[in-house]
Amino acid sequence: MAYAEKVYKVRAGRTTKQFTWRSRYKKPDGSWGSEPGFPTKKVAEDWGEEQEAAIRAGRWTDPDLVRKPFGTWAREWMAAKSPRGRTTETRWERLERHILPRWEHVPLGAITWFDAENWANSLECDDSTATQCLTIMSMILTGAVDAQHLLVNPLANRRRSRTAEAKERDREKAPTSELWAPPEAVLRAARRAGPVNGLHLVTTAFAGVRWGESLALRAESLTERRERADGAEFVCPTLSVVQEVAEYQPRDKDGTKLGQVLVLEPLKTAESKRDIDLPPFLAELLAAHAERHRYEWLFCTVGGLHWRRNNFGRQVTRPVFDGRKKLAATKGHAPRDGWEPIMRGVTMRALRHTHDTYQDQIGVKPSLAYEQAGHKRPGIKAVYQHPTPAMRRDRLEGLQQIYERAMGHLGWERIWES
């Protein structure tokens, strides 16, 4: 049974006559817990009896754990989790850059939705990043509930309402993520980039592979789809996406950064694992490239290594799309031709947007468009509607026509002259 005891105050090393009351109560393991700082004996006893009642009811949390700083628990939670490497790195980035500067020393029990939402709305970052920070915090607090540090997660199942200022910040940002490239721009950039890197650009624009997926493609990724419908067989070449290359910095259990790595990982979602139907021109280009390519990876550096995203942007996408200055010959360096811009700001992500834009342009049915892009289709139609060979044939014909029209506009017979 809970009871109270006096705690005399000490000043200058001497016990005074002033005192407060400390509550003593039986913990679940049979040991005695204590909580100091009560003004009267009755208040201390009542608090202790409440703890014992909560223990008997199975709804008690240790006050010491409730007071644990968020940062301390976040590190414990991160050390206990082992998702994909890039996912772990993203969580650490959000924690270190945005979350911990505000919540590092806040007790778990002091976090409220009101404070967390207002903080997220004040962040000077992309709206999606702010929402992701709240999601990560909520996951960590759910872990605290599971570990019996909290009774409830105050952030669970709450939807963020954005302020007018946050919406205005988003409107002021340049819509670079909304870029897409006309086929003529894609082909001109591909010619500049050369047969290997240029084919990488074309494959992203006409097949919609993600950056990490494209780096994991091998010759064996070129496969074939066979389906029967209406008494006939539908056959088409495909690009099998089964893995991706992730670029990130691993961490030890304390969150200390280790060296940057490029590693093969499983795909993030079940929908990402797919066979992409290839239009005839792209199937021919990829087959010819695979036959003469001497490295394991279809798209790699001149030394056969995985590209780093920033290096590919600096050496390939930025100069071929944005243009470059002409350089005269100098000691140790050959002269370099200048390039006029083709379409500023295009990235590999924008080329993936380009693929889905082409699909929409030629009227690809949603069931097939979602499948080919590796997206999960929402709603009940995802259960009832499925791609058919006729849909696949129409998509391939549409993409082939986009390519052929662009080649005609450019007056080209082939993308690379040699």
Buried (B, 14 or more C-beta within 10 A) or exposed (E): EBBBEEBEEEEEEEEEEEEBBBBBBBBEEEEEBBBEEBEEBEBBBBBBBBBBEBBEEEEBBBEEBBEBBBBEBBBBBBEEEEEBBBBBBBBBBBBEEBBBEBBEEBBBBEBEBEBBBEBBBEBEBEBEBBBBBBBBBBBBBBBBBEBEBBEEBBBEEEEBEBEEEBEEBEEEEEEEEEBBBBBBBBBBBBBBBEBBBBBBBBBBBBBBBBBBBBBBBBBEBBEEBEEEEEEEEBEBBBBBBBBBBBBBBBBEEEBEEEEEEBBEBEBBEEBBBBBBBBBBBBBEBBEEBBEEBEBEBBBBBEEEEBBBBEEBBEBBBBBBBBBBEEEEEEEEEEEEEEBEEBBEBBBBBBBBBBBBBBBEEBEBBBBBBBBBBBBEBEEEEBEEBEBBBEBBBBBBEBBBEBBBEBBEEBEBEEBBEE
